[in-house]
Amino acid sequence: MTLATKDFQRLSSFIYNELGIKMPDSKRTMLTGRLAKRLRANELESFTDYCDFVFSPEGQERELVHLLDVVTTNKTDFFREPVHYEQLVQKVLPTLIRENGLNTGRKYRIWSAGCSTGEEPYTLSMVLSEYAARQPAGFPFEILATDISTRVLDVARRGVYPETRIEPIAQGLRRKYLLRGKDRSNPEVRIVPELRSLVKFGRLNFMDREFGLNDPLDVIFCRNVIIYFDKPTQEQLMVKFCRHLRPGGFLFVGHSESLQGYDVPLVQVAPTIYRKAKS
Ligand SMILES: C[S@@+](CC[C@H](N)C(=O)[O-])C[C@H]1O[C@@H](n2cnc3c(N)ncnc32)[C@H](O)[C@@H]1O
């Protein structure tokens, strides 16, 4: 069964407009393969039926989340691109504290934007908790973690992972922040409640005009997300991030991502780390 040009165009323009994800004709075979499973799951006969369903009110409610999973990549890891966490602790946090102080009555706010199944915000939560414990005056912080996919957010909120996923986490941190499940036939770990309570999860689509975030952020991690967007969409997203970033705040992007050439008030301070101008 093939995905006819008309149906592919309906889907690809919807995916681009709603998610910002480019879906050129070269992706048609990939999309056909992945959607075949959704056809079977919905007991539909053709891709045209699938399109009619997914664009219907019922489909928007029931099927959109699956279409999202088909087109997005949720790959993530604990301590992915570990150099970022070192730079956060060694350079970024000391700079923020030096310039803004502690005990100002407010918490530093860190955003994991495009958090997938939660490994990134929980890594941040471990790293920042360790940092806070080492500071004589502590380090008050809160973490916001958002994604467009309700499926990955459910996994993230639960905070339960197969033991095979925790390899990048140092032994000392595992002992402190992970609880082992009792079922040895299905070895799993759970993030301790104290760490989970430091992270607030929410659904947010980067294509929305307004993000509905009230307080400004000190640090944004948006890694391995913009790679799926075309350049105008990337630039528009950076403009929105700048609105929410405190002057002097930092933005981290993935190691294969760059903001070069974008008209935004960000200065590069390391290969994938940017800082918002102070005024
Ligand atoms: C590859 S994961 C990156 C996870 C994590 N930041 C990391 O680097 O390991 C990309 C995430 O971006 C999310 N995403 C894609 N398009 C989005 C959009 N328009 N709005 C919000 N999140 C989006 C996907 O659902 C996915 O979970």
PDBQT file of the ligand as one rigid body, heavy atoms in Angstrom, charges set to zero:
ROOT
HETATM    1  C1  LIG A 301      15.306  13.795  20.447  1.00  0.00    +0.000 C 
HETATM    2  S1  LIG A 301      14.285  14.332  21.778  1.00  0.00    +0.000 S 
HETATM    3  C2  LIG A 301      15.472  15.255  22.745  1.00  0.00    +0.000 C 
HETATM    4  C3  LIG A 301      15.379  14.957  24.232  1.00  0.00    +0.000 C 
HETATM    5  C4  LIG A 301      16.424  15.653  25.097  1.00  0.00    +0.000 C 
HETATM    6  N1  LIG A 301      16.339  17.088  24.980  1.00  0.00    +0.000 N 
HETATM    7  C5  LIG A 301      17.823  15.175  24.779  1.00  0.00    +0.000 C 
HETATM    8  O1  LIG A 301      18.615  15.930  24.201  1.00  0.00    +0.000 OA
HETATM    9  O2  LIG A 301      18.136  14.033  25.097  1.00  0.00    +0.000 OA
HETATM   10  C6  LIG A 301      13.314  15.639  20.990  1.00  0.00    +0.000 C 
HETATM   11  C7  LIG A 301      12.010  15.952  21.718  1.00  0.00    +0.000 C 
HETATM   12  O3  LIG A 301      11.449  17.146  21.148  1.00  0.00    +0.000 OA
HETATM   13  C8  LIG A 301      10.041  17.016  21.165  1.00  0.00    +0.000 C 
HETATM   14  N2  LIG A 301       9.428  17.920  20.164  1.00  0.00    +0.000 N 
HETATM   15  C9  LIG A 301       9.446  17.806  18.818  1.00  0.00    +0.000 A 
HETATM   16  N3  LIG A 301       8.713  18.782  18.251  1.00  0.00    +0.000 NA
HETATM   17  C10 LIG A 301       8.235  19.546  19.253  1.00  0.00    +0.000 A 
HETATM   18  C11 LIG A 301       7.410  20.714  19.315  1.00  0.00    +0.000 A 
HETATM   19  N4  LIG A 301       6.919  21.284  18.197  1.00  0.00    +0.000 N 
HETATM   20  N5  LIG A 301       7.115  21.235  20.534  1.00  0.00    +0.000 NA
HETATM   21  C12 LIG A 301       7.600  20.672  21.659  1.00  0.00    +0.000 A 
HETATM   22  N6  LIG A 301       8.373  19.552  21.680  1.00  0.00    +0.000 NA
HETATM   23  C13 LIG A 301       8.692  19.000  20.490  1.00  0.00    +0.000 A 
HETATM   24  C14 LIG A 301       9.813  15.550  20.824  1.00  0.00    +0.000 C 
HETATM   25  O4  LIG A 301       8.529  15.112  21.262  1.00  0.00    +0.000 OA
HETATM   26  C15 LIG A 301      10.979  14.864  21.555  1.00  0.00    +0.000 C 
HETATM   27  O5  LIG A 301      10.606  14.329  22.789  1.00  0.00    +0.000 OA
ENDROOT
TORSDOF 0
